[in-house]
Amino acid sequence: MSAAAESTMPATASVVVVERDQADLAPVIALHPMQRPEIGTEQTDLLARIAELEARVADLQDRNRELASDLDNALDQLSGHALHDEQERLVHAPTWSPWTASMSQEGHQR
């Protein structure tokens, strides 16, 4: 914020900073409701915890993508097997046909 804006709206700057601090701490409190930060905890400790949690979230998102890819591959493989089985069920090789039995005969014998 510029100096002119701060001189005309001095209260706005402090309110925005307070809201931002609360917004930064909200994920930490929400993720660990049983481990609320103590009153004397310093901001650097909280920022370190936020960084650790963000790294863990990134790792979990990567793992989630890997599992989704594995699941997608398994479903593709299963659908391929099901398609192959369905094709085998629908296409039957004839065991005997009058047309194939008469192919070796000629004339009226056919």
Phi and psi in degrees as a GROMACS rama.xvg file:
@    title "Ramachandran Plot"
@    xaxis  label "Phi"
@    yaxis  label "Psi"
@TYPE xy
-74.1034  164.839  SER-2
-66.5074  -36.3943  ALA-3
-65.7847  -40.0911  ALA-4
-67.7199  -38.0559  ALA-5
-66.8103  -34.8039  GLU-6
-71.7449  -31.2375  SER-7
-83.9106  -29.0263  THR-8
-131.827  70.3829  MET-9
-68.5057  -30.6496  PRO-10
-73.6579  -27.6197  ALA-11
-65.4043  -38.5801  THR-12
-62.7779  -43.8373  ALA-13
-70.664  -34.6398  SER-14
-66.2297  -41.6351  VAL-15
-63.5742  -41.2239  VAL-16
-64.8878  -41.9994  VAL-17
-64.3146  -44.1565  VAL-18
-63.08  -39.0541  GLU-19
-65.8633  -41.3449  ARG-20
-62.4415  -42.7214  ASP-21
-65.5005  -37.9727  GLN-22
-67.3064  -35.0929  ALA-23
-69.453  -34.8338  ASP-24
-85.2273  -17.9074  LEU-25
-59.4181  -43.3244  ALA-26
-63.2501  -34.2124  PRO-27
-66.9609  -44.7043  VAL-28
-68.335  -38.6939  ILE-29
-69.0451  -35.8786  ALA-30
-75.4278  -30.4367  LEU-31
-127.431  74.0225  HIS-32
-67.5323  -26.6766  PRO-33
-81.6353  -17.642  MET-34
-113.951  62.8861  GLN-35
-66.8464  140.145  ARG-36
-64.7517  141.441  PRO-37
-71.7374  161.525  GLU-38
-63.2072  -35.3308  ILE-39
-85.5517  2.69146  GLY-40
-68.359  135.757  THR-41
-81.0965  159.72  GLU-42
-65.5434  -33.1811  GLN-43
-65.8352  -36.5964  THR-44
-63.9937  -41.6703  ASP-45
-66.218  -40.4152  LEU-46
-65.2453  -35.7951  LEU-47
-65.8703  -40.6856  ALA-48
-64.2631  -39.4058  ARG-49
-62.7733  -43.3238  ILE-50
-63.0389  -41.5239  ALA-51
-62.8603  -43.1451  GLU-52
-67.1053  -37.792  LEU-53
-64.9169  -38.2817  GLU-54
-64.9239  -40.2924  ALA-55
-65.6098  -40.357  ARG-56
-62.1462  -42.1439  VAL-57
-62.7798  -41.6221  ALA-58
-63.0609  -42.5837  ASP-59
-66.227  -36.2288  LEU-60
-66.5013  -39.8569  GLN-61
-62.5548  -44.1612  ASP-62
-63.5666  -39.3703  ARG-63
-62.5428  -41.604  ASN-64
-63.8  -40.9007  ARG-65
-62.4572  -45.1829  GLU-66
-65.6005  -38.1382  LEU-67
-65.2637  -39.045  ALA-68
-65.5829  -43.1377  SER-69
-61.9976  -41.8426  ASP-70
-64.8393  -41.7011  LEU-71
-62.8215  -42.5333  ASP-72
-63.5062  -41.8903  ASN-73
-65.0285  -40.7846  ALA-74
-66.0532  -38.6094  LEU-75
-62.1548  -42.9522  ASP-76
-64.5826  -43.6505  GLN-77
-64.7538  -40.0301  LEU-78
-67.4399  -33.2946  SER-79
-64.6164  -42.6093  GLY-80
-64.8745  -41.3812  HIS-81
-64.8672  -39.5282  ALA-82
-64.5533  -42.584  LEU-83
-63.1725  -44.0219  HIS-84
-63.3884  -39.2442  ASP-85
-66.2901  -39.6405  GLU-86
-64.9341  -40.3873  GLN-87
-65.2531  -34.537  GLU-88
-70.0892  -36.6867  ARG-89
-81.184  -30.311  LEU-90
-101.954  111.855  VAL-91
-109.421  134.281  HIS-92
-80.1009  127.796  ALA-93
-66.121  135.186  PRO-94
-80.9601  -33.6303  THR-95
-154.682  139.851  TRP-96
-142.049  141.97  SER-97
-63.0386  -28.7988  PRO-98
-68.7324  -44.8577  TRP-99
-71.4519  -27.7444  THR-100
-73.2671  -27.5742  ALA-101
-96.7496  5.07088  SER-102
-68.1764  -29.5262  MET-103
-85.6389  -5.65261  SER-104
-101.809  155.815  GLN-105
-123.986  157.399  GLU-106
66.3961  -137.109  GLY-107
-70.5963  -19.776  HIS-108
-70.2477  -24.862  GLN-109
